[in-house]
């Protein structure tokens, strides 16, 4: 699901960036795939609640099972 351009810009992500709604990973935070932002934290910012709920609904609709990741 592509992020709305305004949200991507707010989070300082590339245009066309998206969220995968048919794959759900569970891992110890902060995992090796999580990279720091220029200010040194892994947090880009907060997405609008409505967008979060849409992503959540799509994950549920896809009946996604979580995959435990060790690395």
N, C-alpha and C positions, 0 to 999 in steps of 0.2 A: 504494500500500500504506500503510494508516494505521499510524502509529507506536503502539506500546503506550502507554497513558496514563502509565505510570510513567516510560518513557523520555522522552516529550515533556516531562513535568514536570521531570525531571532536567536536560534540555537547555534548560529555560525557554522552551519552545515552546508554542503554543496547543494545547489539546486538539483532536483530530481532524486534526492536522497529518500530512502523509504524504510519502512518497518516490515519485517517478515511476519506474517500472521499465520503461517502453517508449520512453524517450527518453534519450539519453546525449550530453551536450555536452562538448567538449574546448575549453578556452580557457586563456589565460595567467592564472595566479593572481596577483593577485586581480583578477577581472573586474568590470565595472560593475554586475553584478547581485548581487554579494556585498557585503552591508552589514555594517558593524561592529556589534558588540554594545555594550551600555552601557559596558563597560570599554575600548572602543576597538579590540579585536581582532576578526577575523572568525571566531573559533573559539568554538563554543557548548559543546563538550565532546566526549567520546568515547562512541560507542554500544557496546552489548554486542557482542562478537565474533559471537555466534550470530545476532543480528539482521543484522549486516553480511553474514554468509555467506548468509542468506536473501535479502537484497536482491540480492546478487551472483548467486545462483542464478536468481532471477527475470529479471534482465537477460540472463543467458546463455540461459535458456529462451526468451525472447522474440526471440532472435537479433538483438539491437539493434545497429545500426551507429552509430558515433559521428558526430556532426556537429561539424565545426570551426567555431568562432565567432571572429570577428575583433573584435567589440565587447563 
